[in-house]
Amino acid sequence: MNTAKKLAFCCIAVLPLATMPACITDLVQNVNPAPDSFIKTMNAEWTTLPLRAGITPDQAWTKAMDIVLLSHEMEMISKETNYARSAWKYINVTKGMYTSQYRTRVIFRIAPTKDALLLKVEAQSGGEGRWVSGYDKNLLDTVQHDLNAILGK
């Protein structure tokens, strides 16, 4: 085999290896993309849920804790400051497969005026070292609906 043929053969053999990292990176990044419900934002806003007449702040606290505990484990609970935050929950976003590239958590507190519950849902997409912050619209709507059904006006 002459030199030109050897060089051509080597280039053909090495070409797939040279492009493979880009292909693998694209494949890995697209395996578990953020769901359509992910809204990118630097700071998720607090949602105010006014309490129905007759609902005390203690009742609101207990009911909110019950509802959030149905789907999330709690990471921080401070009854003294009326603040609670769930641990990050890594969500299944594609065909029921576990992903470490998307996570959510729920935060709530009683308003200083004691007449409302403040709710925040945070979400992050991207994975370790590449997290992009935002919130999950579907989770926010679900938790807000559940809380309003019990506490709301």
N, C-alpha and C positions, 0 to 999 in steps of 0.2 A: 504494500500500500504506500503510495507516495505521500509526501509531507502535506500537500494541500488537502488530500482526502482525510488524512489523520486529523488535521486541524478542523475540518468541517465536521467530522464525526464527533470530536471532543466538544465543539460548540453546540451541536445538537443534543448531546448527552447532558451538558451543563445548563442549558437554557431553562429547562423546567425547574431545576434547583434554584436558579437565580430569581424566578418569579414566584416560587412557592410561598415565601414568607408573606408577601402581599396578599396572596389568595387565602392563606390560612387566617390572617388578621381580618380580612373582610368577612370570611365565613364565621369566625368566632364572634365578631361584633354584631352580626346580623342574626345569630341564633336566638338571642333573647332580647330583642329591642324593647324599649319602653312601650307600654300599651298606649292606645290612642287617648286614654283618659289622663295621661301624664301631661301636666301643664308646667312648663319650665318657668321658674321665677326665682329671684334671689331671696325673697322672703315671703313665705306663705302668710296670708292674712288671717287674723282672728275672725271667726264668724260669731256673731252675738245671737244667742237664743234666749229671748225673754221668757221668764218663768211665769207659768199660769198662776192665777190667784189661788192661794191656799198651799202652794208648793214652797216648803221652806228650803233654805240653802242646804241644810243637812240632807233632806230628802233628794234634792237635785244631785248632790254629790254622790249619794248612794246609788241612785238610778243610773247616773252617768258611768259610774264604776262598773255596775252590772252589765251595761250594754257594751262597753269597750272590752271588758274581760271575755265576752263571747268570741271575740276574734283576735285579740292581742294579749300578750303577757305584759304585765306592768313592770316598768324599770324603775320608776321613781314615784312615790306617793308621799305627799306632804299635806296632811289634813290641816295642820296649823296654818299653812299659807294657801290652802284650798287649790293646790296645784297637783296634777298627775300627768305622767308621761309614760306611754307604752314603750317597750323595747322595739327595735327595728324588726319588722317582719319581712322576710324575703318571700316575694310573691311568685306564684306560678303564673307566667304570662303566656306561655306557648304550649299548647297541647298537654297541660297538666305536668309539665316538666319543671323541676326545681331550677331556679336561677339565682345566682349570686350577683346579678347585674341590675336588679330592681328591688327596692325595699320601701316600706311605708311605716309610719307610726302616727299615733293619735295623741294629741295633747289637749287637756281641758283644765279649766279653772273656774271658780266662782268669781263673778265680777265683784270689784270692790264695793259696789253699791248693793250687792246681795240680791239683786232682782233679775239676774241673767246668768246663764252659763256661757262661757267663752270657749270656743272649739277651734282647734287648728289641726289640719292633717298635713303632714309633710311626706314627701316622696323623694327618692333619689334614684337616678338611673346612671348606668355606666360601669359600675364595678369598682373594686378596690383601687384607690389612687386616681380614679377618673370620675368620681361622683359629680353629677350635675343635679342641682337642687330644684325642687318644685313642689307640686302637690298632686294628688290623685283625685280628679273630679268625681269619679264614680264612688270612691271610698268616702269622700266628703259628703256627697249627696246621701249615701246610705246611712252613715252615722248621724247626720243632721236630721234626716227623716225619722230615724228610730228615736232619737232624743226628743224631737218635737212632738212625736206621738204621745210621749209620756209626760213631758215637762212643759211643752209649749202652750202658748195662748191660742 
